[in-house]
Amino acid sequence: MGFKPVGGFGRCTFIIFQKLIGTVEIWECRVQSGSNTYRIFCFFLGNSVVVLTHGLVKKSQKTPKQEIKKAQTYRKDFLKRRIKP
């Protein structure tokens, strides 16, 4: 599956989308563009919204623990500050 990113940077290939084990609803999306693989961390808000926390260039097989912790911190902060309708 591929998609064309906003800004027209070329074609990207979706590699994997999975919930990270041991986290509170943090998901990782891996996307490949050219020779680079990117990790994008996110979480779901309800059934129709995906909130992206941050991303990085994938350099190793294992997801860095500090990046998972950062995503969890961003999620917690977002939910704390969110104004509910």
C-alpha positions as CSV (number, residue, x, y, z in Angstrom):
1,M,0.0,0.0,0.0
2,G,1.4,3.4,-0.9
3,F,0.3,7.0,-0.5
4,K,1.4,10.4,-1.7
5,P,2.3,12.7,1.2
6,V,1.2,16.3,1.5
7,G,3.9,18.4,-0.1
8,G,4.6,15.9,-2.9
9,F,7.8,14.3,-1.5
10,G,7.2,11.2,-3.6
11,R,5.7,7.8,-2.9
12,C,5.9,6.1,0.5
13,T,5.3,2.4,1.3
14,F,3.4,1.5,4.4
15,I,5.3,-1.3,6.2
16,I,3.5,-1.9,9.5
17,F,1.0,-0.5,11.9
18,Q,0.9,-2.1,15.4
19,K,0.2,-1.4,19.0
20,L,3.3,-1.3,21.1
21,I,3.3,-4.0,23.7
22,G,3.5,-2.8,27.3
23,T,2.1,0.6,26.5
24,V,-1.1,2.4,27.2
25,E,-2.6,2.6,23.7
26,I,0.6,3.8,21.9
27,W,0.8,2.7,18.3
28,E,3.7,2.7,15.8
29,C,3.4,3.2,12.1
30,R,6.4,2.4,10.0
31,V,6.7,3.9,6.5
32,Q,9.4,3.6,4.0
33,S,10.4,6.4,1.5
34,G,13.4,5.7,-0.7
35,S,16.1,4.1,1.5
36,N,14.7,5.6,4.8
37,T,12.3,4.0,7.1
38,Y,10.3,6.2,9.5
39,R,8.6,5.4,12.8
40,I,5.6,7.5,13.6
41,F,4.0,7.2,17.1
42,C,0.4,7.9,17.7
43,F,-2.7,7.0,19.7
44,F,-6.5,6.9,19.0
45,L,-9.0,9.4,20.3
46,G,-12.4,7.8,20.1
47,N,-13.2,5.8,16.9
48,S,-12.3,8.3,14.3
49,V,-9.3,10.4,15.4
50,V,-5.6,9.5,15.3
51,V,-3.3,11.8,17.2
52,L,0.3,11.7,16.0
53,T,2.8,12.3,18.8
54,H,6.2,12.4,17.0
55,G,8.3,10.5,14.5
56,L,11.9,9.5,13.8
57,V,14.1,7.8,11.3
58,K,14.3,4.1,12.0
59,K,17.9,3.1,12.7
60,S,17.5,-0.1,14.5
61,Q,15.2,-3.1,14.8
62,K,14.2,-2.4,18.3
63,T,12.0,0.7,19.1
64,P,14.0,2.9,21.5
65,K,12.5,2.9,25.0
66,Q,13.0,6.7,25.4
67,E,10.9,7.3,22.3
68,I,8.0,5.1,23.6
69,K,8.2,7.0,26.9
70,K,8.1,10.3,25.0
71,A,4.9,9.2,23.1
72,Q,3.3,8.1,26.4
73,T,4.2,11.5,28.0
74,Y,2.7,13.4,25.0
75,R,-0.5,11.2,25.1
76,K,-0.9,11.9,28.9
77,D,-0.4,15.6,28.4
78,F,-2.8,15.8,25.5
79,L,-5.5,14.0,27.3
80,K,-5.0,16.2,30.4
81,R,-5.3,19.4,28.5
82,R,-8.0,18.3,26.1
83,I,-11.3,20.2,26.4
84,K,-14.1,17.7,26.2
85,P,-17.3,18.7,24.2
